Amino acid sequence: MEPLTLSEADVSGIEQISRLAEVIWNQHYTSIISVDQIRYMLKKMYSRESLEEQMLKKHHRFFIIHHQQEAIGFVSVNEESRDTWFLNKFYILQNLAGKGFGSKVFDELCELLKPKQITLTVNRQNYKSINFYFKKGFTIQKVADFDIGNGYVMNDFVMTWLAKN
């Protein structure tokens, strides 16, 4: 596999992150949630204002994933407590799914962060992602529903990964 790089993004990367999110969400989520909900969530989570708030006020760290000098996805994490991280976003272009890129990115992220624990939420209908997380050692901790406004609810699993000592 060609090398991947993770480059930490600041506000100058917002436009690129927003463009990637629009492409990836429209490729992946139309079989899981409605197009109207996708539009709503993209506007809510990937507008310039929202991404600036995530970066500057909530201290989320964003990494753009590059393969052969092309941006192919992004990751966002925040440290909830010492060595305990929340994986907010993990997206790779769908034409590259199942080719080992996600595993490589996850491994590089772990190398960079040195986490003892990572928690995330994933849609309960997102079988490909759930199976990927199982493969990486995550376990389901609980079922949770999150009201995100405008009549939409995220029906998720909360999953946790623990570092092997």
N, C-alpha and C positions, 0 to 999 in steps of 0.2 A: 504494500500500500504506500502510496506517495505520502510524504510527511504532511502533518497537520500542524497548524500553529494556532494558539489562542492569544489574541492581543486584547489587552484590557482597553475598554472603550470609555471615553468621557463624553461630555455633551456634544462634542464634535462628531460623534458616531451615531447620534440619535436618528438622523435621517436614514442611514443605512440599516439600523436595527428595525425601524418602522417599516421600511420597504421589504426587508426579509420576512418580518412577521406577517405582512399582508399576503405575500406569496405563499408562505408555508401554511398559514391558517386556512387559506382558501383551497390549498391542495389537500390538506389532511382532515380538517374538521367538518367538511360538508356532509360526511357520512355519519357524523356523531351528533352535531347540533345544527340548528337552522341557520340559513344564510343571514337572517336578520340578527340572530344572537351573535354570529361571528362579527358582523359589522359593528354591533354595539360594543362587544368586548375589545375589538381592535381600537375603536375610538377611545374607550375607557382606559385601556392599558398601554396603548402605543402612540398616543398623541404626544407632541413635543412637550406639552405641560406635564403630562403624566410621567413620561420618561425622565424629565428633569427632576421631578419630585422624587422618583424612585432613586435616582443617582445622588442627588444633592441633599435631600432631607431624610430619606430612609436609609441611605448609605448602602444601597444595593450595588454590587460590583458586577459590571457587564463585561463579557468577553465575546469578541467576534471570532468565529471559527473560520479560518482560511485554509483552503486546499488549492495548491497550484496558483497562488496569488489571487484566488477568487473567494469572496465571502460566501460561505455555504450555510451559515447558521449562527446562532448565538446562545449564550448561557447567561443567566443572572443568578447570583447568590447573595445572601446576607448572613453575617455571623450573628446568631441569636444569643450565644454565650460562648465562653472560651472553647474553641475547637468544635463547636456545635453549629452547623450551618443549615440554612433553609435554601433549597434549590427552587427558585421561583420560576425559572424559565429554562427550557432545554429544547432547542429546535434546530433541526437540520433539514435541508431541502429534501423533499420526498423522493426524488429520483436517486438519491444516495442512501436511502434507507436500506438496512439489511446488508450493508457492505462493510461493516466494522467501524465506521466512522464514529458512531455514538459511543462504542466501547472505548475507542482510542481517546475521545474527548473526555469521557468520564475519568479514565485513568490519569490523563494529564491534569485534569482539575484536582483530583485527589493528591497528586504529586505536588501541585502548587499550594493547595490549602492545608494539607496535612490534617484533615478532619478526623475527629473521633466519631462523629455522628453527622448524618445528613438526613433531613426530613423533606418530604415533598407532598404535593397533592396532585392527583391525576384523575381525570374523568373515568368513571367506572365502565364506560363503553369504549375506552381507548385501549383496546386489547393489545395492539402492537407495542405501545409504550409500557403497559403493565408487564407484559412478558419480557421486554428489555430490562426493566427494573428488577424483576425477579432474577433474571440471568446475572445481573450485577450484584445480587445479594440483598436487595431490599425485601422487606416483609411488610405486609399490610398490618397497620396498627389499629385502624378503625375506619368506619364508614362515616362520611360527613357531608352535609349539604350546606352550601353557602349561598345566601341570597345576595346577588350582585346588582340588584336594582332593575328597574324597568320590567319587572315581572319574570326575570330570568333567575334560575337557580343552577349552581354548579353542583352536580352529583358526583362526588369524588371519593377516592380512597386516600387516606393519609398513610404514606409508606415511609419506612425508616431503614437506613443503612447504618451499620456499625462497623467501624474499622476492626480488622483482625489484629490482635496484638501479638 
